[in-house]
Amino acid sequence: MASLKQRVLDWLDLRLGLIRPLTDAATHPTPVNSASWLYVFGSAATVLLILQVVTGILLALVYSPSANEAWASLGLLNHTIPLGWYLRALHGWGSDFMIAIVLLHMVQVFLFGAYKFPRELTWIVGVGLLLLTLAMAFTGQVMRFDQDSYWGLGIGASIISRVPFIGAPLVHLLLGGPILGGATLSRFFTLHVFVIPGLLLAAVAVHIWMVLLHGVSDWPMPGRIVRRTTYQQQYHELTASTGIPFVPDAAWKDAVFAAAIILAVMACAFFFGPIGPSGVPDPTIIQTAPKPDFAFLWIYAVLAFLPTSLETPVMMIAPVLIIAALLLLPIFAGEGERHWSRRPVAVLLISVIAVTLGIFTHLGTYTPWSPIMDAWTSAPIPPSLLLNRTPLERQGALVLQDKQCRNCHSIAGAGGQRGPALDAIASRMTEDQIIRQVLQGGGNMPAYGNALNPSETKALMRFLMTLRGNNLAPAIDASTHLTHPTSSPPKP
């Protein structure tokens, strides 16, 4: 049997020429100090990518990339096809784990200074892999095509549209038109299933090739300086004296860790199940609070905290600066110390970024500024605000309740916190300003002109004009008052 196996391998090697190169790659010498549990993240990320490809192919056999059928096909997977829900869960949790492992891998490379000469391009390709992994996660969320993904895609398109010069054409290219329509889902399906995975697999192949070419980075030692003139000779001397074959002497730790990660993905998929889909996407439902998937919660929180005037500058400038800094890092810091104890700024930077992402991700999970979606049923209008009110004003209070305005606005401390409190709204805005804001929207508030008929609008305005806090004076139009200085403000 051994002789037959060898003859088969020799036959294949003679015709394909791959057996010996693959064997040489698997057994390439690795510094013995690199056979560590801290060097296993790259292999685990590759195994997770394989899991995503396999589960994605199986899901594509059932999933229908049609705006009319996508949501139903996910319901079919969840409730009809045996273990279809588990397949979706494996794919979803595999995506979250892959993002986490890729991030950990980049942190380890950064702290170990493994981006320095001669591995600058390896790091740059790794940055591209992180961005492609995030793109896969975002387009995967769109594939659910539920309320969260529908409105999340709308928010993403709004962000892209602000890019100078190319924003509008890029939105048209991605959405297949100026709005979310039938062509949108098919285009994102193409991105998620063909374009991005193709780029990802190609980048992974280049990344692995460069790791084999330059070798696994040796364990950083304090005082061992990386210099372009001497590093490669020192590395070859190190592998010649202490090198071990990657397979099997170093690879077993990678295999054990990758197996543990796959088991963790399987356990999460079994106990927590797949994500969504939530409600059927319906653009007429404006009383909704869409949230992105876990990996993007921190962006959701940051945008929610930003003042409206800073949204566009931050969204346009910050990502460009961050990506440019990551890409240029090995170019400007390609030599020098590698050990983290000699690079306190690097350690501090990673700590600050980790704490910041953790805080904003936590804020994104509960978002105290977001609408309280049951406020209209659990917290009625306080009776004190209905005393001595006319029938029309009380009708306006019912409109406020029925239209769920208190999902976003609070009264007497009860209700949502996304918009300003309404207790003294009439002392801050004139009736014309309130009508314009309600009907046309503005800032974070959508337009409700199509959701209110004239009688409801009139009743709502009469009630809102009674909300002046502790009998404050009503707001006045300063421009009108200056134009007609003899006129006096209306009496309270």
C-alpha positions, 0 to 999 in steps of 0.5 A, spaced: 500 500 500 505 504 501 508 503 494 502 504 491 501 510 494 508 513 493 507 511 485 500 515 485 504 521 488 510 520 483 505 520 477 501 526 480 507 530 481 510 528 474 504 531 471 502 537 475 508 539 479 505 540 485 506 535 490 513 537 491 512 545 492 506 543 496 510 539 501 516 544 501 511 549 503 508 545 508 515 543 511 518 550 510 523 552 516 520 556 522 523 559 528 522 555 534 520 561 538 514 562 533 511 555 534 507 559 539 499 560 541 500 567 539 501 565 532 495 561 531 490 567 528 492 567 521 491 559 520 484 560 524 482 565 519 483 561 513 479 555 516 474 560 518 474 563 510 473 555 508 467 554 512 464 561 510 465 559 502 462 552 504 456 554 508 455 560 503 455 555 497 450 551 500 446 557 502 446 559 495 442 553 493 436 555 496 437 563 497 433 567 492 436 574 490 430 577 489 426 583 492 420 579 492 423 572 494 429 573 499 425 574 505 421 568 504 427 563 502 430 565 508 424 563 512 424 556 508 431 555 510 429 557 517 423 553 518 422 548 512 429 545 510 432 540 515 437 544 519 437 550 514 436 554 520 443 551 523 446 552 516 444 559 516 447 560 523 453 557 522 454 562 516 452 568 520 456 566 526 462 564 522 462 571 519 462 574 526 468 569 529 472 571 522 472 578 523 474 577 531 480 573 529 482 577 523 482 583 528 486 579 533 491 577 528 492 584 526 493 586 533 498 581 534 502 583 528 502 590 530 504 589 537 510 584 535 512 589 529 511 583 524 509 588 519 517 591 519 522 589 513 521 585 509 514 584 510 511 591 509 507 588 503 504 582 507 501 587 512 498 591 506 495 585 503 492 584 510 489 590 511 486 589 504 483 582 507 480 586 513 477 591 509 474 585 504 472 581 511 468 587 513 465 588 506 463 581 506 459 582 513 456 588 510 453 585 504 451 579 508 447 583 512 443 586 506 442 578 504 437 578 509 433 583 506 429 585 512 427 591 516 434 592 519 438 590 512 433 595 508 434 601 512 441 599 514 442 599 506 439 606 506 443 609 511 449 606 508 447 609 501 446 615 504 453 615 507 456 613 500 452 619 497 456 624 501 463 622 497 464 628 493 464 628 485 463 620 485 458 619 491 451 619 487 454 615 481 457 610 486 450 609 489 447 608 482 452 603 481 451 599 487 443 600 488 441 599 480 438 606 481 437 612 485 432 608 490 432 601 493 429 597 488 429 590 485 436 591 482 439 592 489 439 585 492 441 582 485 447 587 485 449 585 492 448 578 491 453 578 486 458 582 490 457 577 496 457 571 492 462 572 487 466 579 487 468 580 494 469 572 495 474 572 489 478 578 491 478 575 498 481 568 496 486 571 491 488 576 497 489 570 501 493 566 496 498 572 495 498 573 503 500 566 504 505 566 498 508 572 502 509 568 508 512 562 505 517 567 501 519 571 507 518 566 513 514 566 519 516 572 523 520 570 529 519 572 536 521 579 537 526 580 542 528 586 546 534 590 543 534 586 537 533 591 531 530 590 525 535 593 519 534 592 512 541 591 511 542 585 516 535 582 518 534 577 512 541 574 514 540 574 521 533 571 520 536 565 515 541 564 520 536 563 526 532 558 522 538 554 520 540 553 527 533 553 531 528 552 525 523 546 525 518 544 520 512 548 520 508 541 519 508 537 524 512 541 529 509 548 529 502 546 525 499 542 531 498 548 535 494 552 529 490 545 528 488 545 535 486 552 535 482 552 529 478 546 531 477 550 537 474 556 534 470 551 529 467 548 535 465 555 538 462 557 532 458 550 532 456 551 539 454 559 538 450 556 532 446 551 535 445 555 542 443 562 539 441 560 532 441 564 526 440 572 526 433 574 523 430 575 518 426 580 522 420 584 519 419 584 511 422 590 508 417 595 508 419 603 506 412 605 509 414 603 516 417 609 518 416 607 526 423 602 526 429 602 529 434 599 525 441 596 527 447 593 524 450 587 526 455 586 531 461 588 528 458 595 526 455 597 532 460 601 534 459 605 527 452 606 529 453 609 536 459 614 533 454 616 528 448 617 533 452 621 538 455 626 532 452 632 531 449 633 525 454 638 522 459 634 524 457 627 520 459 628 513 466 631 515 467 625 520 464 620 515 468 623 509 475 624 513 476 619 518 476 612 514 480 615 509 485 617 515 485 611 518 486 606 512 491 611 510 495 610 516 494 603 516 497 602 509 503 607 510 505 604 517 510 599 514 513 604 509 515 609 515 516 604 520 519 599 517 525 598 521 527 599 529 525 595 535 519 590 535 518 588 542 512 591 545 516 593 551 520 598 547 514 600 543 510 603 549 506 608 544 504 602 540 501 598 546 498 605 548 495 606 542 492 598 541 489 599 548 485 606 547 483 603 540 480 597 544 477 600 550 474 605 545 471 600 540 468 596 546 465 602 549 461 604 543 460 597 541 456 596 548 453 603 547 450 600 540 447 594 544 442 598 548 442 605 545 439 610 550 438 615 544 434 610 540 426 610 540 423 606 545 418 602 541 413 601 546 412 608 549 406 609 546 402 604 549 406 603 556 406 611 557 400 615 556 400 622 556 400 625 563 393 627 565 396 634 567 397 636 560 390 634 558 387 639 564 383 645 561 384 643 554 379 644 548 376 638 545 381 639 539 387 640 543 385 633 546 384 630 539 391 632 538 394 628 544 391 622 541 394 623 534 401 624 538 399 617 541 397 614 535 402 616 531 407 614 536 411 620 536 413 618 543 418 613 540 423 619 539 420 624 543 419 624 551 414 628 555 414 629 562 420 624 562 417 618 559 418 616 552 424 616 547 430 620 547 432 620 540 429 627 539 428 633 543 423 633 549 416 636 547 415 639 554 416 646 552 416 645 545 412 651 544 416 656 547 422 654 543 419 653 536 413 657 533 407 654 530 409 655 523 416 652 525 413 646 528 408 644 522 414 645 517 418 640 522 413 635 522 411 635 515 418 636 511 422 633 517 429 635 518 436 633 522 434 626 524 427 626 524 423 623 517 418 627 514 411 625 516 407 629 511 404 623 508 402 620 515 398 625 517 391 628 514 390 636 515 385 635 520 390 630 524 395 636 523 391 641 525 389 637 532 396 635 533 399 643 532 394 645 537 396 640 542 403 642 541 402 649 542 400 648 549 406 645 551 410 651 554 413 648 560 412 652 566 407 657 563 413 660 559 412 665 553 411 662 546 416 662 541 416 668 536 419 669 529 424 674 531 425 676 523 418 678 523 418 681 530 424 685 527 421 687 521 415 690 525 418 692 531 411 695 533 408 689 534 408 685 540 408 678 542 402 674 543 399 673 550 400 667 553 
